[in-house]
Amino acid sequence: MVTELAHIDITPGHEADFEAGVAAARPLFLRAAGCLGMELLRGVEHPSSYRLVVKWARLEDHTVTFRNSADFAEWRRLAAPYFASAPAVEHLESCRLE
Amino acid sequence: MVTELAHIDITPGHEADFEAGVAAARPLFLRAAGCLGMELLRGVEHPSSYRLVVKWARLEDHTVTFRNSADFAEWRRLAAPYFASAPAVEHLESCRLE
């Protein structure tokens, strides 16, 4: 399992538009091959700064399959108009702590 | 509920030391007032880059109560020797997407 962590800064004043776009795009993620869930977090100290957190079964489910799908283009159509800059996307793996 | 997201870069070569320190510190977080869970994520693209994710009932459970506790000092004693730089800590709230 891999966590996609996307840091997305929104043009101030367009937070509600962006959140509506993410809500509209949510089914596109949830039906994607290998997508295990997604959530959107909003900054307390920086309210125009968001994190999109998507859980994928395998890295390639995001980087290859989803990014080359029509649903990815639709996600960007819904959300990208409100991006203040290009999102910074990383992938992370859970560490065992026991 | 508030998510603490700490970006922690580790001196390369000390990843296993750091992960052992976080594992040793895990009970300190889990017994803290208002702590609802914690996990450690490690970067796929940047394997010396971690995210500590801690869920708190209220912002002040982290910023006031935990940071002023002896357990916070112990957490730093366990983990800070491996920090490559000061952690960047933010707090975020979940957005409703339905």
N, CA and C atoms of all chains as a GROMACS GRO file, in nm:
protein
  588
    1MET      N    1   0.084  -0.119   0.000
    1MET     CA    2   0.000   0.000   0.000
    1MET      C    3   0.089   0.125   0.000
    2VAL      N    4   0.052   0.222  -0.081
    2VAL     CA    5   0.130   0.345  -0.096
    2VAL      C    6   0.037   0.464  -0.073
    3THR      N    7   0.088   0.564  -0.002
    3THR     CA    8   0.012   0.688   0.021
    3THR      C    9   0.062   0.795  -0.073
    4GLU      N   10  -0.028   0.848  -0.153
    4GLU     CA   11   0.001   0.968  -0.232
    4GLU      C   12  -0.030   1.089  -0.144
    5LEU      N   13   0.069   1.178  -0.131
    5LEU     CA   14   0.050   1.301  -0.053
    5LEU      C   15   0.075   1.418  -0.148
    6ALA      N   16  -0.032   1.488  -0.182
    6ALA     CA   17  -0.020   1.601  -0.274
    6ALA      C   18  -0.041   1.730  -0.196
    7HIS      N   19   0.058   1.817  -0.201
    7HIS     CA   20   0.050   1.949  -0.137
    7HIS      C   21  -0.004   2.045  -0.243
    8ILE      N   22  -0.122   2.100  -0.217
    8ILE     CA   23  -0.190   2.184  -0.316
    8ILE      C   24  -0.222   2.319  -0.253
    9ASP      N   25  -0.162   2.424  -0.304
    9ASP     CA   26  -0.195   2.560  -0.259
    9ASP      C   27  -0.296   2.620  -0.356
   10ILE      N   28  -0.399   2.680  -0.298
   10ILE     CA   29  -0.512   2.733  -0.375
   10ILE      C   30  -0.506   2.886  -0.376
   11THR      N   31  -0.547   2.944  -0.487
   11THR     CA   32  -0.556   3.089  -0.494
   11THR      C   33  -0.652   3.138  -0.386
   12PRO      N   34  -0.606   3.223  -0.294
   12PRO     CA   35  -0.695   3.267  -0.186
   12PRO      C   36  -0.826   3.323  -0.240
   13GLY      N   37  -0.933   3.283  -0.174
   13GLY     CA   38  -1.067   3.322  -0.217
   13GLY      C   39  -1.138   3.214  -0.296
   14HIS      N   40  -1.064   3.112  -0.340
   14HIS     CA   41  -1.123   3.003  -0.418
   14HIS      C   42  -1.126   2.871  -0.342
   15GLU      N   43  -1.114   2.877  -0.209
   15GLU     CA   44  -1.113   2.753  -0.130
   15GLU      C   45  -1.243   2.674  -0.147
   16ALA      N   46  -1.358   2.743  -0.142
   16ALA     CA   47  -1.486   2.671  -0.154
   16ALA      C   48  -1.501   2.610  -0.294
   17ASP      N   49  -1.455   2.682  -0.397
   17ASP     CA   50  -1.461   2.628  -0.533
   17ASP      C   51  -1.375   2.502  -0.544
   18PHE      N   52  -1.258   2.509  -0.486
   18PHE     CA   53  -1.168   2.393  -0.491
   18PHE      C   54  -1.228   2.275  -0.417
   19GLU      N   55  -1.278   2.299  -0.298
   19GLU     CA   56  -1.336   2.188  -0.220
   19GLU      C   57  -1.455   2.126  -0.293
   20ALA      N   58  -1.534   2.208  -0.362
   20ALA     CA   59  -1.646   2.152  -0.441
   20ALA      C   60  -1.592   2.070  -0.557
   21GLY      N   61  -1.483   2.114  -0.617
   21GLY     CA   62  -1.422   2.038  -0.726
   21GLY      C   63  -1.369   1.904  -0.679
   22VAL      N   64  -1.306   1.903  -0.562
   22VAL     CA   65  -1.256   1.776  -0.508
   22VAL      C   66  -1.372   1.683  -0.474
   23ALA      N   67  -1.480   1.739  -0.417
   23ALA     CA   68  -1.596   1.657  -0.385
   23ALA      C   69  -1.654   1.596  -0.513
   24ALA      N   70  -1.659   1.675  -0.620
   24ALA     CA   71  -1.713   1.623  -0.747
   24ALA      C   72  -1.621   1.516  -0.806
   25ALA      N   73  -1.491   1.530  -0.781
   25ALA     CA   74  -1.395   1.434  -0.836
   25ALA      C   75  -1.379   1.310  -0.750
   26ARG      N   76  -1.432   1.313  -0.630
   26ARG     CA   77  -1.413   1.200  -0.539
   26ARG      C   78  -1.453   1.065  -0.600
   27PRO      N   79  -1.567   1.056  -0.669
   27PRO     CA   80  -1.601   0.926  -0.729
   27PRO      C   81  -1.501   0.878  -0.834
   28LEU      N   82  -1.431   0.972  -0.898
   28LEU     CA   83  -1.332   0.934  -1.000
   28LEU      C   84  -1.215   0.860  -0.935
   29PHE      N   85  -1.174   0.910  -0.817
   29PHE     CA   86  -1.068   0.840  -0.742
   29PHE      C   87  -1.120   0.705  -0.692
   30LEU      N   88  -1.238   0.707  -0.633
   30LEU     CA   89  -1.285   0.586  -0.565
   30LEU      C   90  -1.310   0.471  -0.662
   31ARG      N   91  -1.334   0.504  -0.791
   31ARG     CA   92  -1.354   0.395  -0.888
   31ARG      C   93  -1.226   0.358  -0.962
   32ALA      N   94  -1.118   0.429  -0.934
   32ALA     CA   95  -0.990   0.400  -1.002
   32ALA      C   96  -0.934   0.266  -0.954
   33ALA      N   97  -0.872   0.194  -1.045
   33ALA     CA   98  -0.810   0.065  -1.012
   33ALA      C   99  -0.706   0.086  -0.903
   34GLY      N  100  -0.717   0.012  -0.794
   34GLY     CA  101  -0.617   0.017  -0.688
   34GLY      C  102  -0.636   0.129  -0.588
   35CYS      N  103  -0.735   0.214  -0.606
   35CYS     CA  104  -0.757   0.322  -0.508
   35CYS      C  105  -0.829   0.266  -0.386
   36LEU      N  106  -0.768   0.290  -0.269
   36LEU     CA  107  -0.821   0.235  -0.144
   36LEU      C  108  -0.886   0.341  -0.056
   37GLY      N  109  -0.890   0.466  -0.105
   37GLY     CA  110  -0.955   0.571  -0.026
   37GLY      C  111  -0.885   0.703  -0.049
   38MET      N  112  -0.956   0.811  -0.019
   38MET     CA  113  -0.896   0.944  -0.034
   38MET      C  114  -0.957   1.037   0.069
   39GLU      N  115  -0.879   1.138   0.107
   39GLU     CA  116  -0.931   1.242   0.194
   39GLU      C  117  -0.863   1.373   0.159
   40LEU      N  118  -0.928   1.482   0.197
   40LEU     CA  119  -0.873   1.615   0.176
   40LEU      C  120  -0.857   1.682   0.311
   41LEU      N  121  -0.737   1.736   0.334
   41LEU     CA  122  -0.706   1.805   0.458
   41LEU      C  123  -0.676   1.952   0.427
   42ARG      N  124  -0.720   2.039   0.515
   42ARG     CA  125  -0.698   2.184   0.497
   42ARG      C  126  -0.614   2.238   0.611
   43GLY      N  127  -0.521   2.324   0.580
   43GLY     CA  128  -0.429   2.376   0.680
   43GLY      C  129  -0.496   2.464   0.783
   44VAL      N  130  -0.458   2.445   0.908
   44VAL     CA  131  -0.505   2.532   1.016
   44VAL      C  132  -0.427   2.663   1.012
   45GLU      N  133  -0.294   2.653   1.004
   45GLU     CA  134  -0.210   2.774   1.001
   45GLU      C  135  -0.215   2.842   0.864
   46HIS      N  136  -0.237   2.763   0.758
   46HIS     CA  137  -0.237   2.814   0.621
   46HIS      C  138  -0.364   2.764   0.551
   47PRO      N  139  -0.475   2.836   0.566
   47PRO     CA  140  -0.605   2.784   0.520
   47PRO      C  141  -0.620   2.774   0.368
   48SER      N  142  -0.526   2.827   0.291
   48SER     CA  143  -0.531   2.806   0.146
   48SER      C  144  -0.442   2.690   0.103
   49SER      N  145  -0.385   2.620   0.200
   49SER     CA  146  -0.294   2.508   0.174
   49SER      C  147  -0.364   2.378   0.211
   50TYR      N  148  -0.369   2.288   0.116
   50TYR     CA  149  -0.439   2.160   0.132
   50TYR      C  150  -0.342   2.044   0.113
   51ARG      N  151  -0.384   1.929   0.166
   51ARG     CA  152  -0.319   1.803   0.133
   51ARG      C  153  -0.425   1.706   0.083
   52LEU      N  154  -0.406   1.657  -0.036
   52LEU     CA  155  -0.488   1.547  -0.086
   52LEU      C  156  -0.412   1.418  -0.054
   53VAL      N  157  -0.479   1.330   0.018
   53VAL     CA  158  -0.417   1.205   0.061
   53VAL      C  159  -0.495   1.090  -0.004
   54VAL      N  160  -0.427   1.014  -0.089
   54VAL     CA  161  -0.492   0.904  -0.158
   54VAL      C  162  -0.413   0.777  -0.131
   55LYS      N  163  -0.485   0.673  -0.091
   55LYS     CA  164  -0.422   0.544  -0.065
   55LYS      C  165  -0.437   0.457  -0.190
   56TRP      N  166  -0.325   0.402  -0.236
   56TRP     CA  167  -0.323   0.316  -0.355
   56TRP      C  168  -0.265   0.180  -0.319
   57ALA      N  169  -0.317   0.078  -0.384
   57ALA     CA  170  -0.265  -0.057  -0.360
   57ALA      C  171  -0.119  -0.066  -0.403
   58ARG      N  172  -0.088  -0.010  -0.521
   58ARG     CA  173   0.049  -0.013  -0.575
   58ARG      C  174   0.083   0.125  -0.630
   59LEU      N  175   0.210   0.161  -0.628
   59LEU     CA  176   0.254   0.290  -0.681
   59LEU      C  177   0.204   0.312  -0.823
   60GLU      N  178   0.212   0.210  -0.906
   60GLU     CA  179   0.176   0.223  -1.047
   60GLU      C  180   0.026   0.247  -1.069
   61ASP      N  181  -0.054   0.209  -0.969
   61ASP     CA  182  -0.197   0.238  -0.983
   61ASP      C  183  -0.219   0.389  -0.996
   62HIS      N  184  -0.136   0.466  -0.927
   62HIS     CA  185  -0.145   0.611  -0.939
   62HIS      C  186  -0.062   0.664  -1.056
   63THR      N  187   0.067   0.628  -1.056
   63THR     CA  188   0.160   0.696  -1.147
   63THR      C  189   0.142   0.656  -1.292
   64VAL      N  190   0.090   0.537  -1.317
   64VAL     CA  191   0.074   0.490  -1.455
   64VAL      C  192  -0.075   0.486  -1.491
   65THR      N  193  -0.150   0.402  -1.421
   65THR     CA  194  -0.288   0.376  -1.463
   65THR      C  195  -0.376   0.500  -1.446
   66PHE      N  196  -0.375   0.559  -1.327
   66PHE     CA  197  -0.466   0.672  -1.305
   66PHE      C  198  -0.422   0.794  -1.384
   67ARG      N  199  -0.292   0.825  -1.382
   67ARG     CA  200  -0.247   0.947  -1.448
   67ARG      C  201  -0.269   0.944  -1.599
   68ASN      N  202  -0.283   0.825  -1.656
   68ASN     CA  203  -0.308   0.814  -1.800
   68ASN      C  204  -0.455   0.792  -1.833
   69SER      N  205  -0.542   0.809  -1.735
   69SER     CA  206  -0.685   0.783  -1.757
   69SER      C  207  -0.760   0.912  -1.789
   70ALA      N  208  -0.877   0.895  -1.849
   70ALA     CA  209  -0.966   1.009  -1.874
   70ALA      C  210  -1.012   1.069  -1.741
   71ASP      N  211  -1.025   0.985  -1.638
   71ASP     CA  212  -1.068   1.037  -1.508
   71ASP      C  213  -0.965   1.132  -1.447
   72PHE      N  214  -0.838   1.107  -1.475
   72PHE     CA  215  -0.735   1.201  -1.425
   72PHE      C  216  -0.751   1.337  -1.493
   73ALA      N  217  -0.774   1.336  -1.623
   73ALA     CA  218  -0.795   1.463  -1.695
   73ALA      C  219  -0.918   1.536  -1.639
   74GLU      N  220  -1.020   1.459  -1.607
   74GLU     CA  221  -1.142   1.520  -1.552
   74GLU      C  222  -1.116   1.577  -1.412
   75TRP      N  223  -1.041   1.505  -1.332
   75TRP     CA  224  -1.002   1.554  -1.198
   75TRP      C  225  -0.929   1.688  -1.211
   76ARG      N  226  -0.835   1.694  -1.302
   76ARG     CA  227  -0.760   1.818  -1.319
   76ARG      C  228  -0.851   1.930  -1.372
   77ARG      N  229  -0.946   1.895  -1.459
   77ARG     CA  230  -1.038   1.996  -1.511
   77ARG      C  231  -1.120   2.057  -1.397
   78LEU      N  232  -1.159   1.971  -1.302
   78LEU     CA  233  -1.242   2.017  -1.191
   78LEU      C  234  -1.164   2.100  -1.089
   79ALA      N  235  -1.038   2.065  -1.065
   79ALA     CA  236  -0.964   2.125  -0.953
   79ALA      C  237  -0.856   2.224  -0.994
   80ALA      N  238  -0.792   2.201  -1.109
   80ALA     CA  239  -0.673   2.279  -1.144
   80ALA      C  240  -0.698   2.428  -1.162
   81PRO      N  241  -0.820   2.472  -1.200
   81PRO     CA  242  -0.838   2.617  -1.214
   81PRO      C  243  -0.811   2.696  -1.086
   82TYR      N  244  -0.813   2.627  -0.972
   82TYR     CA  245  -0.796   2.696  -0.844
   82TYR      C  246  -0.656   2.678  -0.786
   83PHE      N  247  -0.571   2.603  -0.853
   83PHE     CA  248  -0.434   2.584  -0.805
   83PHE      C  249  -0.358   2.716  -0.814
   84ALA      N  250  -0.290   2.754  -0.706
   84ALA     CA  251  -0.204   2.873  -0.708
   84ALA      C  252  -0.069   2.841  -0.773
   85SER      N  253  -0.033   2.713  -0.770
   85SER     CA  254   0.094   2.668  -0.829
   85SER      C  255   0.079   2.518  -0.854
   86ALA      N  256   0.177   2.460  -0.921
   86ALA     CA  257   0.170   2.316  -0.949
   86ALA      C  258   0.176   2.239  -0.817
   87PRO      N  259   0.090   2.139  -0.799
   87PRO     CA  260   0.096   2.058  -0.677
   87PRO      C  261   0.231   1.987  -0.663
   88ALA      N  262   0.274   1.968  -0.541
   88ALA     CA  263   0.394   1.889  -0.511
   88ALA      C  264   0.347   1.752  -0.463
   89VAL      N  265   0.378   1.649  -0.538
   89VAL     CA  266   0.326   1.515  -0.511
   89VAL      C  267   0.440   1.423  -0.469
   90GLU      N  268   0.417   1.354  -0.359
   90GLU     CA  269   0.511   1.252  -0.313
   90GLU      C  270   0.436   1.124  -0.284
   91HIS      N  271   0.510   1.015  -0.279
   91HIS     CA  272   0.453   0.886  -0.238
   91HIS      C  273   0.529   0.839  -0.116
   92LEU      N  274   0.452   0.778  -0.022
   92LEU     CA  275   0.513   0.734   0.104
   92LEU      C  276   0.461   0.597   0.140
   93GLU      N  277   0.543   0.525   0.215
   93GLU     CA  278   0.506   0.393   0.264
   93GLU      C  279   0.501   0.394   0.417
   94SER      N  280   0.408   0.318   0.472
   94SER     CA  281   0.397   0.310   0.618
   94SER      C  282   0.514   0.233   0.677
   95CYS      N  283   0.564   0.284   0.789
   95CYS     CA  284   0.670   0.213   0.862
   95CYS      C  285   0.605   0.131   0.974
   96ARG      N  286   0.656   0.013   0.995
   96ARG     CA  287   0.612  -0.069   1.110
   96ARG      C  288   0.676  -0.013   1.236
   97LEU      N  289   0.595   0.014   1.336
   97LEU     CA  290   0.648   0.073   1.460
   97LEU      C  291   0.639  -0.022   1.578
   98GLU      N  292   0.585  -0.140   1.560
   98GLU     CA  293   0.576  -0.233   1.675
   98GLU      C  294   0.712  -0.300   1.697
   99MET      N  295  -1.125   1.716   1.548
   99MET     CA  296  -1.004   1.635   1.531
   99MET      C  297  -0.908   1.709   1.440
  100VAL      N  298  -0.782   1.708   1.478
  100VAL     CA  299  -0.677   1.779   1.404
  100VAL      C  300  -0.565   1.681   1.372
  101THR      N  301  -0.512   1.693   1.251
  101THR     CA  302  -0.399   1.610   1.210
  101THR      C  303  -0.271   1.692   1.219
  102GLU      N  304  -0.177   1.643   1.296
  102GLU     CA  305  -0.041   1.700   1.295
  102GLU      C  306   0.037   1.630   1.184
  103LEU      N  307   0.096   1.708   1.095
  103LEU     CA  308   0.178   1.653   0.986
  103LEU      C  309   0.317   1.713   1.001
  104ALA      N  310   0.411   1.629   1.040
  104ALA     CA  311   0.548   1.675   1.060
  104ALA      C  312   0.636   1.618   0.950
  105HIS      N  313   0.701   1.706   0.876
  105HIS     CA  314   0.795   1.667   0.770
  105HIS      C  315   0.934   1.662   0.835
  106ILE      N  316   0.990   1.542   0.838
  106ILE     CA  317   1.117   1.522   0.908
  106ILE      C  318   1.218   1.459   0.812
  107ASP      N  319   1.323   1.533   0.782
  107ASP     CA  320   1.432   1.479   0.701
  107ASP      C  321   1.542   1.428   0.793
  108ILE      N  322   1.589   1.308   0.762
  108ILE     CA  323   1.687   1.239   0.847
  108ILE      C  324   1.824   1.238   0.780
  109THR      N  325   1.926   1.248   0.860
  109THR     CA  326   2.061   1.237   0.806
  109THR      C  327   2.076   1.102   0.737
  110PRO      N  328   2.109   1.100   0.607
  110PRO     CA  329   2.119   0.972   0.536
  110PRO      C  330   2.213   0.875   0.609
  111GLY      N  331   2.167   0.751   0.618
  111GLY     CA  332   2.242   0.648   0.690
  111GLY      C  333   2.187   0.622   0.829
  112HIS      N  334   2.102   0.714   0.879
  112HIS     CA  335   2.046   0.698   1.014
  112HIS      C  336   1.897   0.666   1.012
  113GLU      N  337   1.847   0.619   0.898
  113GLU     CA  338   1.703   0.590   0.888
  113GLU      C  339   1.660   0.483   0.988
  114ALA      N  340   1.737   0.377   1.001
  114ALA     CA  341   1.698   0.269   1.095
  114ALA      C  342   1.703   0.318   1.239
  115ASP      N  343   1.802   0.401   1.272
  115ASP     CA  344   1.810   0.459   1.407
  115ASP      C  345   1.686   0.544   1.436
  116PHE      N  346   1.651   0.626   1.339
  116PHE     CA  347   1.534   0.713   1.357
  116PHE      C  348   1.407   0.631   1.374
  117GLU      N  349   1.390   0.531   1.288
  117GLU     CA  350   1.267   0.449   1.298
  117GLU      C  351   1.260   0.377   1.433
  118ALA      N  352   1.375   0.333   1.484
  118ALA     CA  353   1.375   0.269   1.616
  118ALA      C  354   1.340   0.371   1.725
  119GLY      N  355   1.387   0.495   1.708
  119GLY     CA  356   1.352   0.599   1.805
  119GLY      C  357   1.204   0.631   1.804
  120VAL      N  358   1.145   0.636   1.684
  120VAL     CA  359   1.001   0.662   1.676
  120VAL      C  360   0.923   0.546   1.738
  121ALA      N  361   0.967   0.424   1.710
  121ALA     CA  362   0.898   0.308   1.769
  121ALA      C  363   0.906   0.313   1.921
  122ALA      N  364   1.022   0.352   1.974
  122ALA     CA  365   1.036   0.362   2.120
  122ALA      C  366   0.949   0.473   2.177
  123ALA      N  367   0.929   0.578   2.097
  123ALA     CA  368   0.850   0.694   2.144
  123ALA      C  369   0.700   0.674   2.124
  124ARG      N  370   0.663   0.574   2.046
  124ARG     CA  371   0.521   0.555   2.015
  124ARG      C  372   0.432   0.551   2.139
  125PRO      N  373   0.469   0.479   2.247
  125PRO     CA  374   0.383   0.479   2.366
  125PRO      C  375   0.367   0.617   2.429
  126LEU      N  376   0.466   0.705   2.411
  126LEU     CA  377   0.457   0.839   2.469
  126LEU      C  378   0.345   0.918   2.401
  127PHE      N  379   0.335   0.901   2.268
  127PHE     CA  380   0.225   0.967   2.196
  127PHE      C  381   0.092   0.904   2.236
  128LEU      N  382   0.089   0.770   2.236
  128LEU     CA  383  -0.041   0.704   2.255
  128LEU      C  384  -0.099   0.727   2.394
  129ARG      N  385  -0.014   0.760   2.492
  129ARG     CA  386  -0.068   0.789   2.625
  129ARG      C  387  -0.094   0.938   2.647
  130ALA      N  388  -0.057   1.021   2.549
  130ALA     CA  389  -0.077   1.166   2.564
  130ALA      C  390  -0.226   1.200   2.562
  131ALA      N  391  -0.264   1.300   2.641
  131ALA     CA  392  -0.403   1.344   2.645
  131ALA      C  393  -0.446   1.390   2.507
  132GLY      N  394  -0.556   1.334   2.457
  132GLY     CA  395  -0.610   1.377   2.328
  132GLY      C  396  -0.547   1.314   2.208
  133CYS      N  397  -0.447   1.229   2.224
  133CYS     CA  398  -0.386   1.162   2.108
  133CYS      C  399  -0.475   1.046   2.064
  134LEU      N  400  -0.511   1.049   1.935
  134LEU     CA  401  -0.603   0.949   1.881
  134LEU      C  402  -0.534   0.848   1.791
  135GLY      N  403  -0.401   0.861   1.776
  135GLY     CA  404  -0.328   0.765   1.693
  135GLY      C  405  -0.211   0.833   1.625
  136MET      N  406  -0.114   0.754   1.583
  136MET     CA  407   0.001   0.808   1.512
  136MET      C  408   0.054   0.706   1.414
  137GLU      N  409   0.116   0.754   1.308
  137GLU     CA  410   0.183   0.665   1.214
  137GLU      C  411   0.304   0.737   1.157
  138LEU      N  412   0.396   0.659   1.105
  138LEU     CA  413   0.516   0.712   1.042
  138LEU      C  414   0.518   0.666   0.898
  139LEU      N  415   0.538   0.761   0.806
  139LEU     CA  416   0.545   0.732   0.663
  139LEU      C  417   0.684   0.767   0.613
  140ARG      N  418   0.734   0.686   0.521
  140ARG     CA  419   0.868   0.708   0.465
  140ARG      C  420   0.857   0.731   0.313
  141GLY      N  421   0.932   0.827   0.263
  141GLY     CA  422   0.922   0.863   0.123
  141GLY      C  423   0.971   0.755   0.029
  142VAL      N  424   0.897   0.735  -0.078
  142VAL     CA  425   0.938   0.643  -0.183
  142VAL      C  426   1.046   0.710  -0.270
  143GLU      N  427   1.017   0.833  -0.313
  143GLU     CA  428   1.113   0.906  -0.397
  143GLU      C  429   1.231   0.959  -0.315
  144HIS      N  430   1.207   0.987  -0.186
  144HIS     CA  431   1.309   1.046  -0.099
  144HIS      C  432   1.315   0.964   0.030
  145PRO      N  433   1.390   0.855   0.032
  145PRO     CA  434   1.384   0.760   0.144
  145PRO      C  435   1.438   0.813   0.277
  146SER      N  436   1.502   0.931   0.278
  146SER     CA  437   1.544   0.990   0.405
  146SER      C  438   1.442   1.092   0.454
  147SER      N  439   1.330   1.102   0.383
  147SER     CA  440   1.226   1.200   0.416
  147SER      C  441   1.105   1.126   0.473
  148TYR      N  442   1.063   1.167   0.590
  148TYR     CA  443   0.952   1.102   0.661
  148TYR      C  444   0.841   1.201   0.688
  149ARG      N  445   0.722   1.145   0.714
  149ARG     CA  446   0.612   1.225   0.768
  149ARG      C  447   0.562   1.153   0.893
  150LEU      N  448   0.564   1.223   1.004
  150LEU     CA  449   0.500   1.175   1.125
  150LEU      C  450   0.359   1.233   1.124
  151VAL      N  451   0.260   1.145   1.133
  151VAL     CA  452   0.120   1.187   1.127
  151VAL      C  453   0.056   1.150   1.261
  152VAL      N  454   0.012   1.251   1.334
  152VAL     CA  455  -0.049   1.226   1.465
  152VAL      C  456  -0.187   1.290   1.466
  153LYS      N  457  -0.285   1.212   1.509
  153LYS     CA  458  -0.422   1.262   1.520
  153LYS      C  459  -0.446   1.306   1.664
  154TRP      N  460  -0.497   1.430   1.679
  154TRP     CA  461  -0.524   1.487   1.811
  154TRP      C  462  -0.671   1.527   1.819
  155ALA      N  463  -0.728   1.513   1.937
  155ALA     CA  464  -0.868   1.554   1.954
  155ALA      C  465  -0.882   1.705   1.934
  156ARG      N  466  -0.788   1.783   1.990
  156ARG     CA  467  -0.791   1.928   1.978
  156ARG      C  468  -0.650   1.977   1.948
  157LEU      N  469  -0.641   2.089   1.881
  157LEU     CA  470  -0.509   2.147   1.847
  157LEU      C  471  -0.423   2.164   1.972
  158GLU      N  472  -0.484   2.212   2.081
  158GLU     CA  473  -0.408   2.242   2.204
  158GLU      C  474  -0.354   2.115   2.271
  159ASP      N  475  -0.414   2.001   2.242
  159ASP     CA  476  -0.360   1.877   2.298
  159ASP      C  477  -0.215   1.857   2.250
  160HIS      N  478  -0.187   1.901   2.128
  160HIS     CA  479  -0.051   1.893   2.076
  160HIS      C  480   0.032   2.016   2.114
  161THR      N  481  -0.021   2.133   2.077
  161THR     CA  482   0.061   2.254   2.082
  161THR      C  483   0.087   2.303   2.225
  162VAL      N  484  -0.002   2.271   2.316
  162VAL     CA  485   0.015   2.317   2.454
  162VAL      C  486   0.049   2.200   2.547
  163THR      N  487  -0.042   2.105   2.558
  163THR     CA  488  -0.026   2.000   2.659
  163THR      C  489   0.093   1.910   2.628
  164PHE      N  490   0.098   1.855   2.504
  164PHE     CA  491   0.205   1.760   2.475
  164PHE      C  492   0.340   1.829   2.467
  165ARG      N  493   0.345   1.944   2.400
  165ARG     CA  494   0.475   2.011   2.382
  165ARG      C  495   0.537   2.057   2.513
  166ASN      N  496   0.454   2.073   2.616
  166ASN     CA  497   0.507   2.114   2.747
  166ASN      C  498   0.526   1.996   2.842
  167SER      N  499   0.515   1.876   2.792
  167SER     CA  500   0.523   1.758   2.878
  167SER      C  501   0.665   1.699   2.878
  168ALA      N  502   0.691   1.622   2.982
  168ALA     CA  503   0.819   1.549   2.988
  168ALA      C  504   0.827   1.447   2.874
  169ASP      N  505   0.711   1.392   2.834
  169ASP     CA  506   0.712   1.294   2.725
  169ASP      C  507   0.756   1.357   2.593
  170PHE      N  508   0.725   1.485   2.573
  170PHE     CA  509   0.773   1.553   2.450
  170PHE      C  510   0.925   1.563   2.452
  171ALA      N  511   0.981   1.599   2.566
  171ALA     CA  512   1.127   1.607   2.577
  171ALA      C  513   1.190   1.471   2.551
  172GLU      N  514   1.124   1.365   2.601
  172GLU     CA  515   1.177   1.230   2.580
  172GLU      C  516   1.167   1.190   2.433
  173TRP      N  517   1.056   1.225   2.366
  173TRP     CA  518   1.041   1.198   2.222
  173TRP      C  519   1.154   1.265   2.144
  174ARG      N  520   1.182   1.391   2.178
  174ARG     CA  521   1.289   1.460   2.108
  174ARG      C  522   1.426   1.398   2.138
  175ARG      N  523   1.444   1.352   2.260
  175ARG     CA  524   1.571   1.288   2.295
  175ARG      C  525   1.593   1.163   2.212
  176LEU      N  526   1.485   1.090   2.188
  176LEU     CA  527   1.493   0.965   2.112
  176LEU      C  528   1.514   0.988   1.962
  177ALA      N  529   1.452   1.092   1.908
  177ALA     CA  530   1.448   1.106   1.762
  177ALA      C  531   1.537   1.217   1.707
  178ALA      N  532   1.552   1.326   1.783
  178ALA     CA  533   1.617   1.445   1.728
  178ALA      C  534   1.763   1.425   1.687
  179PRO      N  535   1.837   1.331   1.749
  179PRO     CA  536   1.977   1.316   1.705
  179PRO      C  537   1.991   1.281   1.557
  180TYR      N  538   1.882   1.233   1.496
  180TYR     CA  539   1.890   1.189   1.356
  180TYR      C  540   1.828   1.289   1.260
  181PHE      N  541   1.774   1.399   1.312
  181PHE     CA  542   1.714   1.502   1.226
  181PHE      C  543   1.824   1.569   1.143
  182ALA      N  544   1.803   1.581   1.012
  182ALA     CA  545   1.897   1.656   0.928
  182ALA      C  546   1.872   1.805   0.938
  183SER      N  547   1.751   1.842   0.976
  183SER     CA  548   1.714   1.983   0.992
  183SER      C  549   1.592   1.986   1.084
  184ALA      N  550   1.551   2.106   1.124
  184ALA     CA  551   1.435   2.116   1.212
  184ALA      C  552   1.310   2.067   1.138
  185PRO      N  553   1.227   1.985   1.202
  185PRO     CA  554   1.103   1.940   1.137
  185PRO      C  555   1.012   2.058   1.103
  186ALA      N  556   0.940   2.043   0.994
  186ALA     CA  557   0.837   2.142   0.956
  186ALA      C  558   0.702   2.083   0.996
  187VAL      N  559   0.636   2.147   1.090
  187VAL     CA  560   0.512   2.092   1.147
  187VAL      C  561   0.394   2.179   1.108
  188GLU      N  562   0.290   2.115   1.058
  188GLU     CA  563   0.165   2.184   1.028
  188GLU      C  564   0.051   2.106   1.091
  189HIS      N  565  -0.062   2.173   1.106
  189HIS     CA  566  -0.185   2.109   1.152
  189HIS      C  567  -0.290   2.126   1.044
  190LEU      N  568  -0.370   2.021   1.026
  190LEU     CA  569  -0.471   2.022   0.920
  190LEU      C  570  -0.600   1.963   0.972
  191GLU      N  571  -0.709   2.008   0.909
  191GLU     CA  572  -0.841   1.957   0.944
  191GLU      C  573  -0.901   1.885   0.823
  192SER      N  574  -0.980   1.781   0.848
  192SER     CA  575  -1.044   1.708   0.739
  192SER      C  576  -1.156   1.790   0.677
  193CYS      N  577  -1.164   1.785   0.546
  193CYS     CA  578  -1.274   1.850   0.474
  193CYS      C  579  -1.382   1.746   0.447
  194ARG      N  580  -1.505   1.788   0.462
  194ARG     CA  581  -1.617   1.701   0.425
  194ARG      C  582  -1.629   1.702   0.273
  195LEU      N  583  -1.634   1.583   0.213
  195LEU     CA  584  -1.639   1.575   0.067
  195LEU      C  585  -1.772   1.520   0.016
  196GLU      N  586  -1.862   1.483   0.106
  196GLU     CA  587  -1.991   1.430   0.057
  196GLU      C  588  -2.082   1.545   0.012
   0.00000   0.00000   0.00000
